Amino acid sequence: MWARIKAACRHSLTIAWGYVLAFIGGLLSIIDTISDALGDPGLKDQISAAFGDTRTVGRILLLISLITIIARLRSLRRAS
């Protein structure tokens, strides 16, 4: 299992971190839908109190992860 994860990340912790940020950003972007599905409208309010506007934070995290992954892939390509 770890071998598959390492291969998907091209043996780079930076790329793995980018994937983690993308996952968290995706969750924050759809937190409205998740809170409605769970039947807890107060969940969105609690998360918004902690992070601010969840959609904006989610999109910022997605952008950061994209830039991180692209930068690392460029450096891996140069090293080859």
Phi and psi restraints in degrees (range 20) as a CNS / XPLOR table:
assign (resid 1 and name C) (resid 2 and name N)
       (resid 2 and name CA) (resid 2 and name C) 1.0 -63.3 20.0 2
assign (resid 2 and name N) (resid 2 and name CA)
       (resid 2 and name C) (resid 3 and name N) 1.0 -33.1 20.0 2
assign (resid 2 and name C) (resid 3 and name N)
       (resid 3 and name CA) (resid 3 and name C) 1.0 -64.2 20.0 2
assign (resid 3 and name N) (resid 3 and name CA)
       (resid 3 and name C) (resid 4 and name N) 1.0 -39.1 20.0 2
assign (resid 3 and name C) (resid 4 and name N)
       (resid 4 and name CA) (resid 4 and name C) 1.0 -66.9 20.0 2
assign (resid 4 and name N) (resid 4 and name CA)
       (resid 4 and name C) (resid 5 and name N) 1.0 -41.9 20.0 2
assign (resid 4 and name C) (resid 5 and name N)
       (resid 5 and name CA) (resid 5 and name C) 1.0 -65.0 20.0 2
assign (resid 5 and name N) (resid 5 and name CA)
       (resid 5 and name C) (resid 6 and name N) 1.0 -44.3 20.0 2
assign (resid 5 and name C) (resid 6 and name N)
       (resid 6 and name CA) (resid 6 and name C) 1.0 -63.4 20.0 2
assign (resid 6 and name N) (resid 6 and name CA)
       (resid 6 and name C) (resid 7 and name N) 1.0 -38.5 20.0 2
assign (resid 6 and name C) (resid 7 and name N)
       (resid 7 and name CA) (resid 7 and name C) 1.0 -67.3 20.0 2
assign (resid 7 and name N) (resid 7 and name CA)
       (resid 7 and name C) (resid 8 and name N) 1.0 -38.9 20.0 2
assign (resid 7 and name C) (resid 8 and name N)
       (resid 8 and name CA) (resid 8 and name C) 1.0 -65.4 20.0 2
assign (resid 8 and name N) (resid 8 and name CA)
       (resid 8 and name C) (resid 9 and name N) 1.0 -29.8 20.0 2
assign (resid 8 and name C) (resid 9 and name N)
       (resid 9 and name CA) (resid 9 and name C) 1.0 -95.3 20.0 2
assign (resid 9 and name N) (resid 9 and name CA)
       (resid 9 and name C) (resid 10 and name N) 1.0 6.2 20.0 2
assign (resid 9 and name C) (resid 10 and name N)
       (resid 10 and name CA) (resid 10 and name C) 1.0 55.4 20.0 2
assign (resid 10 and name N) (resid 10 and name CA)
       (resid 10 and name C) (resid 11 and name N) 1.0 37.5 20.0 2
assign (resid 10 and name C) (resid 11 and name N)
       (resid 11 and name CA) (resid 11 and name C) 1.0 56.5 20.0 2
assign (resid 11 and name N) (resid 11 and name CA)
       (resid 11 and name C) (resid 12 and name N) 1.0 37.3 20.0 2
assign (resid 11 and name C) (resid 12 and name N)
       (resid 12 and name CA) (resid 12 and name C) 1.0 -128.4 20.0 2
assign (resid 12 and name N) (resid 12 and name CA)
       (resid 12 and name C) (resid 13 and name N) 1.0 122.7 20.0 2
assign (resid 12 and name C) (resid 13 and name N)
       (resid 13 and name CA) (resid 13 and name C) 1.0 -68.0 20.0 2
assign (resid 13 and name N) (resid 13 and name CA)
       (resid 13 and name C) (resid 14 and name N) 1.0 -27.7 20.0 2
assign (resid 13 and name C) (resid 14 and name N)
       (resid 14 and name CA) (resid 14 and name C) 1.0 -64.6 20.0 2
assign (resid 14 and name N) (resid 14 and name CA)
       (resid 14 and name C) (resid 15 and name N) 1.0 -43.1 20.0 2
assign (resid 14 and name C) (resid 15 and name N)
       (resid 15 and name CA) (resid 15 and name C) 1.0 -68.1 20.0 2
assign (resid 15 and name N) (resid 15 and name CA)
       (resid 15 and name C) (resid 16 and name N) 1.0 -39.3 20.0 2
assign (resid 15 and name C) (resid 16 and name N)
       (resid 16 and name CA) (resid 16 and name C) 1.0 -60.7 20.0 2
assign (resid 16 and name N) (resid 16 and name CA)
       (resid 16 and name C) (resid 17 and name N) 1.0 -41.7 20.0 2
assign (resid 16 and name C) (resid 17 and name N)
       (resid 17 and name CA) (resid 17 and name C) 1.0 -63.5 20.0 2
assign (resid 17 and name N) (resid 17 and name CA)
       (resid 17 and name C) (resid 18 and name N) 1.0 -37.8 20.0 2
assign (resid 17 and name C) (resid 18 and name N)
       (resid 18 and name CA) (resid 18 and name C) 1.0 -61.9 20.0 2
assign (resid 18 and name N) (resid 18 and name CA)
       (resid 18 and name C) (resid 19 and name N) 1.0 -40.8 20.0 2
assign (resid 18 and name C) (resid 19 and name N)
       (resid 19 and name CA) (resid 19 and name C) 1.0 -65.2 20.0 2
assign (resid 19 and name N) (resid 19 and name CA)
       (resid 19 and name C) (resid 20 and name N) 1.0 -39.2 20.0 2
assign (resid 19 and name C) (resid 20 and name N)
       (resid 20 and name CA) (resid 20 and name C) 1.0 -63.8 20.0 2
assign (resid 20 and name N) (resid 20 and name CA)
       (resid 20 and name C) (resid 21 and name N) 1.0 -44.4 20.0 2
assign (resid 20 and name C) (resid 21 and name N)
       (resid 21 and name CA) (resid 21 and name C) 1.0 -62.3 20.0 2
assign (resid 21 and name N) (resid 21 and name CA)
       (resid 21 and name C) (resid 22 and name N) 1.0 -39.7 20.0 2
assign (resid 21 and name C) (resid 22 and name N)
       (resid 22 and name CA) (resid 22 and name C) 1.0 -64.1 20.0 2
assign (resid 22 and name N) (resid 22 and name CA)
       (resid 22 and name C) (resid 23 and name N) 1.0 -40.7 20.0 2
assign (resid 22 and name C) (resid 23 and name N)
       (resid 23 and name CA) (resid 23 and name C) 1.0 -64.3 20.0 2
assign (resid 23 and name N) (resid 23 and name CA)
       (resid 23 and name C) (resid 24 and name N) 1.0 -46.8 20.0 2
assign (resid 23 and name C) (resid 24 and name N)
       (resid 24 and name CA) (resid 24 and name C) 1.0 -64.9 20.0 2
assign (resid 24 and name N) (resid 24 and name CA)
       (resid 24 and name C) (resid 25 and name N) 1.0 -41.6 20.0 2
assign (resid 24 and name C) (resid 25 and name N)
       (resid 25 and name CA) (resid 25 and name C) 1.0 -62.6 20.0 2
assign (resid 25 and name N) (resid 25 and name CA)
       (resid 25 and name C) (resid 26 and name N) 1.0 -40.0 20.0 2
assign (resid 25 and name C) (resid 26 and name N)
       (resid 26 and name CA) (resid 26 and name C) 1.0 -63.3 20.0 2
assign (resid 26 and name N) (resid 26 and name CA)
       (resid 26 and name C) (resid 27 and name N) 1.0 -41.8 20.0 2
assign (resid 26 and name C) (resid 27 and name N)
       (resid 27 and name CA) (resid 27 and name C) 1.0 -63.3 20.0 2
assign (resid 27 and name N) (resid 27 and name CA)
       (resid 27 and name C) (resid 28 and name N) 1.0 -42.7 20.0 2
assign (resid 27 and name C) (resid 28 and name N)
       (resid 28 and name CA) (resid 28 and name C) 1.0 -66.9 20.0 2
assign (resid 28 and name N) (resid 28 and name CA)
       (resid 28 and name C) (resid 29 and name N) 1.0 -30.3 20.0 2
assign (resid 28 and name C) (resid 29 and name N)
       (resid 29 and name CA) (resid 29 and name C) 1.0 -69.2 20.0 2
assign (resid 29 and name N) (resid 29 and name CA)
       (resid 29 and name C) (resid 30 and name N) 1.0 -30.6 20.0 2
assign (resid 29 and name C) (resid 30 and name N)
       (resid 30 and name CA) (resid 30 and name C) 1.0 -110.6 20.0 2
assign (resid 30 and name N) (resid 30 and name CA)
       (resid 30 and name C) (resid 31 and name N) 1.0 23.8 20.0 2
assign (resid 30 and name C) (resid 31 and name N)
       (resid 31 and name CA) (resid 31 and name C) 1.0 -62.7 20.0 2
assign (resid 31 and name N) (resid 31 and name CA)
       (resid 31 and name C) (resid 32 and name N) 1.0 -28.9 20.0 2
assign (resid 31 and name C) (resid 32 and name N)
       (resid 32 and name CA) (resid 32 and name C) 1.0 -61.4 20.0 2
assign (resid 32 and name N) (resid 32 and name CA)
       (resid 32 and name C) (resid 33 and name N) 1.0 -46.0 20.0 2
assign (resid 32 and name C) (resid 33 and name N)
       (resid 33 and name CA) (resid 33 and name C) 1.0 -66.9 20.0 2
assign (resid 33 and name N) (resid 33 and name CA)
       (resid 33 and name C) (resid 34 and name N) 1.0 -40.6 20.0 2
assign (resid 33 and name C) (resid 34 and name N)
       (resid 34 and name CA) (resid 34 and name C) 1.0 -64.5 20.0 2
assign (resid 34 and name N) (resid 34 and name CA)
       (resid 34 and name C) (resid 35 and name N) 1.0 -43.9 20.0 2
assign (resid 34 and name C) (resid 35 and name N)
       (resid 35 and name CA) (resid 35 and name C) 1.0 -67.3 20.0 2
assign (resid 35 and name N) (resid 35 and name CA)
       (resid 35 and name C) (resid 36 and name N) 1.0 -34.8 20.0 2
assign (resid 35 and name C) (resid 36 and name N)
       (resid 36 and name CA) (resid 36 and name C) 1.0 -67.4 20.0 2
assign (resid 36 and name N) (resid 36 and name CA)
       (resid 36 and name C) (resid 37 and name N) 1.0 -39.7 20.0 2
assign (resid 36 and name C) (resid 37 and name N)
       (resid 37 and name CA) (resid 37 and name C) 1.0 -66.3 20.0 2
assign (resid 37 and name N) (resid 37 and name CA)
       (resid 37 and name C) (resid 38 and name N) 1.0 -35.7 20.0 2
assign (resid 37 and name C) (resid 38 and name N)
       (resid 38 and name CA) (resid 38 and name C) 1.0 -78.7 20.0 2
assign (resid 38 and name N) (resid 38 and name CA)
       (resid 38 and name C) (resid 39 and name N) 1.0 -12.9 20.0 2
assign (resid 38 and name C) (resid 39 and name N)
       (resid 39 and name CA) (resid 39 and name C) 1.0 75.9 20.0 2
assign (resid 39 and name N) (resid 39 and name CA)
       (resid 39 and name C) (resid 40 and name N) 1.0 24.3 20.0 2
assign (resid 39 and name C) (resid 40 and name N)
       (resid 40 and name CA) (resid 40 and name C) 1.0 -124.4 20.0 2
assign (resid 40 and name N) (resid 40 and name CA)
       (resid 40 and name C) (resid 41 and name N) 1.0 88.7 20.0 2
assign (resid 40 and name C) (resid 41 and name N)
       (resid 41 and name CA) (resid 41 and name C) 1.0 -66.4 20.0 2
assign (resid 41 and name N) (resid 41 and name CA)
       (resid 41 and name C) (resid 42 and name N) 1.0 -21.0 20.0 2
assign (resid 41 and name C) (resid 42 and name N)
       (resid 42 and name CA) (resid 42 and name C) 1.0 -73.1 20.0 2
assign (resid 42 and name N) (resid 42 and name CA)
       (resid 42 and name C) (resid 43 and name N) 1.0 -18.3 20.0 2
assign (resid 42 and name C) (resid 43 and name N)
       (resid 43 and name CA) (resid 43 and name C) 1.0 -62.1 20.0 2
assign (resid 43 and name N) (resid 43 and name CA)
       (resid 43 and name C) (resid 44 and name N) 1.0 -43.9 20.0 2
assign (resid 43 and name C) (resid 44 and name N)
       (resid 44 and name CA) (resid 44 and name C) 1.0 -62.1 20.0 2
assign (resid 44 and name N) (resid 44 and name CA)
       (resid 44 and name C) (resid 45 and name N) 1.0 -41.7 20.0 2
assign (resid 44 and name C) (resid 45 and name N)
       (resid 45 and name CA) (resid 45 and name C) 1.0 -64.9 20.0 2
assign (resid 45 and name N) (resid 45 and name CA)
       (resid 45 and name C) (resid 46 and name N) 1.0 -39.3 20.0 2
assign (resid 45 and name C) (resid 46 and name N)
       (resid 46 and name CA) (resid 46 and name C) 1.0 -67.0 20.0 2
assign (resid 46 and name N) (resid 46 and name CA)
       (resid 46 and name C) (resid 47 and name N) 1.0 -42.6 20.0 2
assign (resid 46 and name C) (resid 47 and name N)
       (resid 47 and name CA) (resid 47 and name C) 1.0 -69.3 20.0 2
assign (resid 47 and name N) (resid 47 and name CA)
       (resid 47 and name C) (resid 48 and name N) 1.0 -38.9 20.0 2
assign (resid 47 and name C) (resid 48 and name N)
       (resid 48 and name CA) (resid 48 and name C) 1.0 -63.9 20.0 2
assign (resid 48 and name N) (resid 48 and name CA)
       (resid 48 and name C) (resid 49 and name N) 1.0 -35.1 20.0 2
assign (resid 48 and name C) (resid 49 and name N)
       (resid 49 and name CA) (resid 49 and name C) 1.0 -66.2 20.0 2
assign (resid 49 and name N) (resid 49 and name CA)
       (resid 49 and name C) (resid 50 and name N) 1.0 -33.6 20.0 2
assign (resid 49 and name C) (resid 50 and name N)
       (resid 50 and name CA) (resid 50 and name C) 1.0 -81.3 20.0 2
assign (resid 50 and name N) (resid 50 and name CA)
       (resid 50 and name C) (resid 51 and name N) 1.0 -39.4 20.0 2
assign (resid 50 and name C) (resid 51 and name N)
       (resid 51 and name CA) (resid 51 and name C) 1.0 -110.9 20.0 2
assign (resid 51 and name N) (resid 51 and name CA)
       (resid 51 and name C) (resid 52 and name N) 1.0 -14.0 20.0 2
assign (resid 51 and name C) (resid 52 and name N)
       (resid 52 and name CA) (resid 52 and name C) 1.0 92.5 20.0 2
assign (resid 52 and name N) (resid 52 and name CA)
       (resid 52 and name C) (resid 53 and name N) 1.0 -144.8 20.0 2
assign (resid 52 and name C) (resid 53 and name N)
       (resid 53 and name CA) (resid 53 and name C) 1.0 -72.2 20.0 2
assign (resid 53 and name N) (resid 53 and name CA)
       (resid 53 and name C) (resid 54 and name N) 1.0 112.7 20.0 2
assign (resid 53 and name C) (resid 54 and name N)
       (resid 54 and name CA) (resid 54 and name C) 1.0 -67.1 20.0 2
assign (resid 54 and name N) (resid 54 and name CA)
       (resid 54 and name C) (resid 55 and name N) 1.0 -35.7 20.0 2
assign (resid 54 and name C) (resid 55 and name N)
       (resid 55 and name CA) (resid 55 and name C) 1.0 -65.3 20.0 2
assign (resid 55 and name N) (resid 55 and name CA)
       (resid 55 and name C) (resid 56 and name N) 1.0 -42.0 20.0 2
assign (resid 55 and name C) (resid 56 and name N)
       (resid 56 and name CA) (resid 56 and name C) 1.0 -65.4 20.0 2
assign (resid 56 and name N) (resid 56 and name CA)
       (resid 56 and name C) (resid 57 and name N) 1.0 -45.0 20.0 2
assign (resid 56 and name C) (resid 57 and name N)
       (resid 57 and name CA) (resid 57 and name C) 1.0 -62.8 20.0 2
assign (resid 57 and name N) (resid 57 and name CA)
       (resid 57 and name C) (resid 58 and name N) 1.0 -41.3 20.0 2
assign (resid 57 and name C) (resid 58 and name N)
       (resid 58 and name CA) (resid 58 and name C) 1.0 -61.8 20.0 2
assign (resid 58 and name N) (resid 58 and name CA)
       (resid 58 and name C) (resid 59 and name N) 1.0 -42.9 20.0 2
assign (resid 58 and name C) (resid 59 and name N)
       (resid 59 and name CA) (resid 59 and name C) 1.0 -68.7 20.0 2
assign (resid 59 and name N) (resid 59 and name CA)
       (resid 59 and name C) (resid 60 and name N) 1.0 -36.2 20.0 2
assign (resid 59 and name C) (resid 60 and name N)
       (resid 60 and name CA) (resid 60 and name C) 1.0 -64.6 20.0 2
assign (resid 60 and name N) (resid 60 and name CA)
       (resid 60 and name C) (resid 61 and name N) 1.0 -43.1 20.0 2
assign (resid 60 and name C) (resid 61 and name N)
       (resid 61 and name CA) (resid 61 and name C) 1.0 -63.9 20.0 2
assign (resid 61 and name N) (resid 61 and name CA)
       (resid 61 and name C) (resid 62 and name N) 1.0 -39.3 20.0 2
assign (resid 61 and name C) (resid 62 and name N)
       (resid 62 and name CA) (resid 62 and name C) 1.0 -62.1 20.0 2
assign (resid 62 and name N) (resid 62 and name CA)
       (resid 62 and name C) (resid 63 and name N) 1.0 -41.6 20.0 2
assign (resid 62 and name C) (resid 63 and name N)
       (resid 63 and name CA) (resid 63 and name C) 1.0 -65.5 20.0 2
assign (resid 63 and name N) (resid 63 and name CA)
       (resid 63 and name C) (resid 64 and name N) 1.0 -43.7 20.0 2
assign (resid 63 and name C) (resid 64 and name N)
       (resid 64 and name CA) (resid 64 and name C) 1.0 -61.7 20.0 2
assign (resid 64 and name N) (resid 64 and name CA)
       (resid 64 and name C) (resid 65 and name N) 1.0 -42.4 20.0 2
assign (resid 64 and name C) (resid 65 and name N)
       (resid 65 and name CA) (resid 65 and name C) 1.0 -65.6 20.0 2
assign (resid 65 and name N) (resid 65 and name CA)
       (resid 65 and name C) (resid 66 and name N) 1.0 -39.1 20.0 2
assign (resid 65 and name C) (resid 66 and name N)
       (resid 66 and name CA) (resid 66 and name C) 1.0 -63.1 20.0 2
assign (resid 66 and name N) (resid 66 and name CA)
       (resid 66 and name C) (resid 67 and name N) 1.0 -45.5 20.0 2
assign (resid 66 and name C) (resid 67 and name N)
       (resid 67 and name CA) (resid 67 and name C) 1.0 -63.9 20.0 2
assign (resid 67 and name N) (resid 67 and name CA)
       (resid 67 and name C) (resid 68 and name N) 1.0 -41.3 20.0 2
assign (resid 67 and name C) (resid 68 and name N)
       (resid 68 and name CA) (resid 68 and name C) 1.0 -61.7 20.0 2
assign (resid 68 and name N) (resid 68 and name CA)
       (resid 68 and name C) (resid 69 and name N) 1.0 -47.5 20.0 2
assign (resid 68 and name C) (resid 69 and name N)
       (resid 69 and name CA) (resid 69 and name C) 1.0 -65.2 20.0 2
assign (resid 69 and name N) (resid 69 and name CA)
       (resid 69 and name C) (resid 70 and name N) 1.0 -44.2 20.0 2
assign (resid 69 and name C) (resid 70 and name N)
       (resid 70 and name CA) (resid 70 and name C) 1.0 -63.2 20.0 2
assign (resid 70 and name N) (resid 70 and name CA)
       (resid 70 and name C) (resid 71 and name N) 1.0 -42.9 20.0 2
assign (resid 70 and name C) (resid 71 and name N)
       (resid 71 and name CA) (resid 71 and name C) 1.0 -63.0 20.0 2
assign (resid 71 and name N) (resid 71 and name CA)
       (resid 71 and name C) (resid 72 and name N) 1.0 -42.4 20.0 2
assign (resid 71 and name C) (resid 72 and name N)
       (resid 72 and name CA) (resid 72 and name C) 1.0 -69.0 20.0 2
assign (resid 72 and name N) (resid 72 and name CA)
       (resid 72 and name C) (resid 73 and name N) 1.0 -39.7 20.0 2
assign (resid 72 and name C) (resid 73 and name N)
       (resid 73 and name CA) (resid 73 and name C) 1.0 -62.9 20.0 2
assign (resid 73 and name N) (resid 73 and name CA)
       (resid 73 and name C) (resid 74 and name N) 1.0 -37.2 20.0 2
assign (resid 73 and name C) (resid 74 and name N)
       (resid 74 and name CA) (resid 74 and name C) 1.0 -64.2 20.0 2
assign (resid 74 and name N) (resid 74 and name CA)
       (resid 74 and name C) (resid 75 and name N) 1.0 -42.1 20.0 2
assign (resid 74 and name C) (resid 75 and name N)
       (resid 75 and name CA) (resid 75 and name C) 1.0 -69.9 20.0 2
assign (resid 75 and name N) (resid 75 and name CA)
       (resid 75 and name C) (resid 76 and name N) 1.0 -33.3 20.0 2
assign (resid 75 and name C) (resid 76 and name N)
       (resid 76 and name CA) (resid 76 and name C) 1.0 -67.2 20.0 2
assign (resid 76 and name N) (resid 76 and name CA)
       (resid 76 and name C) (resid 77 and name N) 1.0 -37.3 20.0 2
assign (resid 76 and name C) (resid 77 and name N)
       (resid 77 and name CA) (resid 77 and name C) 1.0 -67.3 20.0 2
assign (resid 77 and name N) (resid 77 and name CA)
       (resid 77 and name C) (resid 78 and name N) 1.0 -37.4 20.0 2
assign (resid 77 and name C) (resid 78 and name N)
       (resid 78 and name CA) (resid 78 and name C) 1.0 -68.2 20.0 2
assign (resid 78 and name N) (resid 78 and name CA)
       (resid 78 and name C) (resid 79 and name N) 1.0 -34.6 20.0 2
assign (resid 78 and name C) (resid 79 and name N)
       (resid 79 and name CA) (resid 79 and name C) 1.0 -72.2 20.0 2
assign (resid 79 and name N) (resid 79 and name CA)
       (resid 79 and name C) (resid 80 and name N) 1.0 -22.3 20.0 2
